[in-house]
Amino acid sequence: MKLLMYNCEISSLEIEEKIIVLEIENPKIFNGILKDIFMAEFPYNEIAIDDGKGLLKAKDFLCIIDFYNFNLTEKTLTTKLYKYLDKYISENTFLRLKYDEIFSNFATSLTALLDDIDIDFEYSQTNEIKNALSLINMILYVDNDSLIEKLLQYIKICSELNLCKIIFLVNVKAFLIKDELLLLYKQSLYYKIPIILLESQHSEDLLENEEKVFTDRNFCDILIM
């Protein structure tokens, strides 16, 4: 898998088995990269990701910017979770039959509650799985509220449920200390979910497993590895 960079002398980087850190001091380039992450469509401003089969789409990415309010119940992650579980149950014949049976019993029981009301009702029996998951408010659980524990769990969940191909973390170094970053990198490499750090500040330190591209305000880029 390659990170393609359109306005740098460094045109591409392999992103597997390492942690890519993009230190971008120029606001125009920084904002262009953010747009590419969220839009991921031609024409690209600054970057794209090639997985060997073509360029990835925005649906293949998860991006975290707001670490103050970051949690595992955010809408983007929950939507991807429901979509995965919907597909998982639908494609398993036994589970689908079991689900349809449970839903039918639920609909019958609900109708029985209204038997003593002298009003005729008509309803459309929709048994979409994602609606049922939303009804019971199924969310992901983490037993530790610290940011690093939530991020570690986030990577594990994305791997186990195949929720994305790349995770982007924006200015995460302002929130984690060195030992926490190393734990984060270890988790990413273990579960084979590449993470790319987008940082607006340059640091002289190069942590284990990091490979950096530093672009200053004058558009000069340097590869640090």
C-alpha positions in Angstrom: 0.0 0.0 0.0 1.4 3.4 -1.0 0.8 7.0 0.1 0.9 9.1 -3.0 2.0 12.8 -2.6 1.3 15.0 -5.6 3.1 18.3 -4.6 6.2 16.9 -2.9 9.5 15.9 -4.3 8.9 12.7 -2.4 6.2 11.3 -4.7 5.3 8.1 -2.7 5.9 6.1 0.5 5.2 2.5 1.4 2.9 2.7 4.5 2.8 -0.9 5.7 4.9 -2.1 8.6 5.8 1.5 9.6 4.2 4.6 11.0 4.0 7.5 8.6 4.1 11.0 10.1 3.3 14.0 7.9 4.6 17.1 9.6 3.0 19.9 7.6 3.7 23.5 8.6 2.1 25.1 5.5 -1.6 25.7 6.3 -2.6 25.4 2.6 -1.0 21.9 2.2 -2.3 20.8 5.7 -5.9 21.8 4.8 -5.5 20.2 1.3 -4.6 16.9 2.9 -7.6 17.0 5.3 -9.9 17.6 2.3 -8.3 14.6 0.5 -8.9 12.4 3.6 -12.6 13.3 3.8 -13.4 13.6 0.1 -10.9 11.1 -1.5 -12.0 11.9 -5.0 -10.4 13.3 -8.2 -8.9 15.9 -8.5 -6.8 15.3 -5.4 -5.2 18.3 -3.6 -2.2 16.7 -1.9 -2.4 12.9 -1.2 -4.1 9.6 -2.2 -3.7 6.0 -1.1 -3.1 3.2 -3.6 -3.7 -0.3 -2.3 -2.4 -2.0 -5.4 -5.9 -2.4 -6.9 -6.6 1.3 -7.3 -7.0 4.5 -5.2 -8.9 4.1 -1.9 -12.1 6.0 -1.3 -13.2 8.1 1.7 -15.2 5.1 3.0 -11.9 3.2 3.5 -10.6 5.9 5.9 -11.4 6.8 9.5 -10.1 10.1 10.7 -9.9 11.5 14.2 -9.5 15.2 14.8 -11.4 16.0 18.0 -9.6 14.1 20.7 -11.4 16.0 23.5 -14.7 14.4 22.5 -13.4 11.2 20.9 -15.3 8.1 21.9 -16.3 4.7 20.5 -19.9 5.7 20.0 -19.3 8.4 17.4 -21.7 8.3 14.5 -19.1 7.4 11.8 -17.8 4.4 13.7 -21.3 3.3 14.8 -22.6 3.5 11.2 -19.7 1.3 10.0 -20.3 -1.1 12.8 -24.0 -1.5 12.0 -23.2 -1.9 8.3 -20.7 -4.7 9.1 -23.1 -6.5 11.5 -25.9 -6.2 8.9 -23.8 -7.9 6.3 -22.4 -10.5 8.7 -25.9 -11.7 9.8 -27.4 -11.4 6.3 -24.7 -13.6 4.7 -25.0 -16.3 7.4 -28.1 -18.4 6.6 -28.5 -19.7 10.2 -28.1 -16.3 11.8 -30.5 -14.7 9.3 -33.2 -17.3 9.9 -32.8 -16.9 13.7 -33.0 -13.1 13.4 -36.2 -13.3 11.2 -37.7 -15.6 13.8 -36.9 -13.3 16.7 -38.1 -10.3 14.8 -41.4 -12.0 13.9 -42.0 -12.9 17.6 -41.2 -9.3 18.5 -43.7 -7.9 16.0 -46.4 -10.4 17.1 -45.9 -9.5 20.8 -46.0 -5.8 20.0 -49.3 -6.2 18.1 -50.8 -8.1 21.0 -50.2 -5.2 23.3 -52.8 -3.2 21.3 -55.5 -5.9 21.2 -57.7 -4.0 23.7 -57.7 -0.8 21.7 -60.8 -0.5 19.4 -58.8 0.9 16.5 -57.7 -0.8 13.3 -53.9 -0.5 12.7 -51.9 -1.2 9.6 -48.2 -1.5 9.6 -45.4 -2.4 7.3 -43.2 -5.2 8.7 -39.7 -4.2 8.0 -37.0 -6.3 9.5 -33.9 -4.5 8.5 -31.1 -5.5 10.8 -29.5 -2.1 11.1 -32.8 -0.7 12.4 -32.9 -3.3 15.1 -29.3 -2.5 16.1 -30.2 1.1 16.3 -33.4 0.4 18.3 -31.4 -1.3 21.1 -28.7 1.3 20.8 -25.9 -1.2 20.3 -22.5 0.6 20.9 -18.9 -0.4 21.4 -17.7 -0.8 24.9 -14.3 0.2 26.4 -13.6 -0.2 30.1 -11.0 2.5 30.4 -11.8 6.1 29.6 -8.2 7.3 28.9 -7.5 8.4 25.4 -4.7 5.9 24.7 -6.9 3.0 25.8 -9.7 4.2 23.6 -7.3 4.5 20.6 -5.9 1.0 21.2 -9.4 -0.4 21.4 -10.3 1.6 18.3 -7.5 0.0 16.2 -8.4 -3.5 17.5 -12.1 -3.0 16.6 -11.3 -1.7 13.1 -9.2 -4.8 12.5 -11.6 -7.3 13.9 -14.6 -5.9 12.1 -12.8 -4.8 9.0 -14.2 -1.3 9.4 -11.4 0.6 7.5 -8.1 0.3 5.7 -6.4 3.4 7.1 -6.7 5.5 10.3 -5.7 9.1 10.2 -4.9 10.9 13.5 -4.6 14.7 13.4 -2.3 16.4 15.8 -2.4 13.4 18.2 1.1 14.1 19.5 -0.3 17.0 21.4 -2.4 14.6 23.5 -0.1 11.5 24.0 3.3 11.2 25.6 6.1 9.2 24.0 5.4 5.9 25.8 1.7 6.1 24.7 2.7 6.8 21.1 4.9 3.7 21.1 2.0 1.6 22.4 -0.2 3.1 19.7 2.4 2.2 17.0 2.8 -1.3 18.4 -1.0 -1.9 18.2 -1.2 -0.6 14.7 1.6 -2.8 13.5 0.2 -5.9 15.3 -3.3 -5.6 13.9 -2.0 -4.5 10.5 -4.2 -1.3 10.5 -1.9 1.4 9.1 -2.1 4.8 10.9 -0.9 8.0 9.4 -0.3 11.0 11.7 -0.9 14.4 10.3 0.9 17.0 12.5 1.0 20.8 12.1 4.2 21.1 14.1 7.7 19.7 13.4 9.5 17.7 16.0 13.2 16.8 16.0 12.5 13.4 17.6 12.1 10.3 15.5 10.4 7.5 17.4 10.8 3.8 16.7 9.0 2.7 13.6 8.3 6.2 12.4 9.0 7.6 9.0 8.5 11.3 8.5 7.8 13.7 5.7 8.4 17.3 6.9 7.1 20.1 4.8 7.9 23.6 6.0 6.0 26.9 5.3 8.0 27.4 2.1 6.8 24.1 0.6 10.2 22.4 1.0 9.8 18.7 2.0 12.3 16.4 3.7 12.1 12.7 4.3 13.3 11.7 7.8 13.7 8.0 8.5 
